[in-house]
Amino acid sequence: MTGVLFEITFWLAAPVWLLLILAPSWGPTTRLAASPWTVAPVLVVYFTMALQVFPELWAAVSAPDIDVFRDLVLKANGAGAVWAQIIAWDLLIGQWMFLEARRLAIHPLVMGPLLVLTILLSPFALPLFLVLRVVRSRKTMKEAMISVQDQSRGPAAPNAL
């Protein structure tokens, strides 16, 4: 049973990832990305496995120790629970990145590969996105300031002939 749960964990998140990457401009994709409930099916898998190793899980998180954590992940349900937590966390990070990219008008062709990297190695993808976000935010801020300055000058006076 644990092997099956482990296997389906990613597939429960995959439809959301597909929409974020392949249908970023479709209206329902943004609404879906704004919902934290997308991870609920993955969390059901997490709880199913985590509850079976709860004493070991609690020991690993309440007093972090590498040997205690290693003992937890050596158990099938422990490894499966950690995997489900990673999948849920990566999905939430990806949804936030998607929404921020939309807000900052970062092109989907830039975000698509970055979201794929988030699925595979989110600790590498997130810092890349944060740098991109800073760069894009500065550009957006500069454009907004120029726009405000232009508006404060009022309409241009007609040229006198």
N, C-alpha and C positions, 0 to 999 in steps of 0.2 A: 504494500500500500504506500509506504513512504517513497519508494522509487517512482511510482506513478505520480504522486503529489509533486515530487521534485521536478519531474518532466513537464507537468502541465503549468507550473508556476509561470514560466516565461510566456507560454502561449496565452495565458490570461491577460497579460499586459500587451501582447503583440498587436492587437487591433488598434489600440490607442497610439502606439508607436507608428503604425502604418499611416494612420490619418495625419499625425503630426508631420511626418516626412513626405508623404505622397499627395496629401490633399490639404496643404496649409491654408489655402485661400477659401476653402469651402466653409460656409458659415457655421455648421454644426461642429467643425473641428475646434474652433476657438471656444465655443461654449463648453465642449467636452474638456478641453485643456484647462479651463477655469474651474473645473470641479475637482475637489479632492477625493470624490467618491470613486474615481477610476481605479484606485488601488484597493478597493474593498474586496474584490474576489481574491486578490493576492494575499490580503490580510487574513482571509478565511483559511487559506492554506497555511499561512504562518501560524495562526493560533492552533490549528489542528496538529501541527508538528511540535510547536513550542510547549504546549500544555503537557505533552508526553515526556518532556525532559525539563519541566519547569524547575525542579530543585537544582539541576546542573546549570541551567540558564541563569537562574537567580544568583548562584554562586559566582558565575563568570562575570556578571554585570555589577554585582554589589561590591565586590572586592576584586577588581581586575588583576588577573595573574595569568601569564602566558600558559602555564601548565594546566590551569583550570579551564581556560578557553580551549586549549588543544584537546582536552578530555571531552569537552562539549561537542566540538565539531567532529570528533572521531565517531560519535554516535550518529546513525543515519538521520534520526529526527532532529538532532542538533544541527548538523550540516544543512539539512533541508530548511530548517527555520531561519538560519543565517542567510541562506540563498534567497528565500522569500523576502526577507527584510531588505536585502540588497536590491532585488527586483523592484519592490515597492518604492524604495528611496530613489533609485535611479529614475523611475517613472515620474515621481514628483519633481525631481530636479529637471528632467526633460520638459515637463509641462511648464514649469516656471521659465525656463530658457525660451521656450516657444512663445509664451506670452510677452516676455520682455523683447524678444526679437520683433514681434508684431508691433509693439508700442514704439520701438525705435526704428521701424521700417528697415530692418536688416533683411536682405533678399533671401527668399526660400532656398535658392541654390547655394547660398553660403551656409544656411542653417541645416539643410538636409544632411550633409556629411558630418557636421558637428553633432547632430542628434544621433546619428549612427554611432559615432565615437562615444557618445554618452551611454548608449545601450551597452557597449562593449567595455569601456574603461572610463566611467564617469569621473574618477579623480583626475584624469588627464583632460577631459573635455571641459569640465567646469572652469578651471583657471583660464583656458583659452577663451571661453565665452566671456568671462569676466573682463578680460583685456579688451575683447571686441566691444563689449558693452560700454566700457569707459571711453574708448575711442569714438564710438558712435554717439554716445551721450554728449561728449564735448562738441562734436560736429552739429548735433541737433541744437544744443544750447547756443552755439555761435550763430546758427541760422535764425533762431528765435530772437536773439538780440538784434541782429541786422534788421529783421522784420519790424521789431518794435521801434527802432530808430527811424526807419522809413516811414512808419505810420505817424510818429511824433512830428515829423517835418511837414506833414499835411500834403495836400495836392501840389504838384509843381505849378508854378506860375506860368501862364501862357507866354510864349516868346513875343516880344514887341517887334513889330515890323517897322 
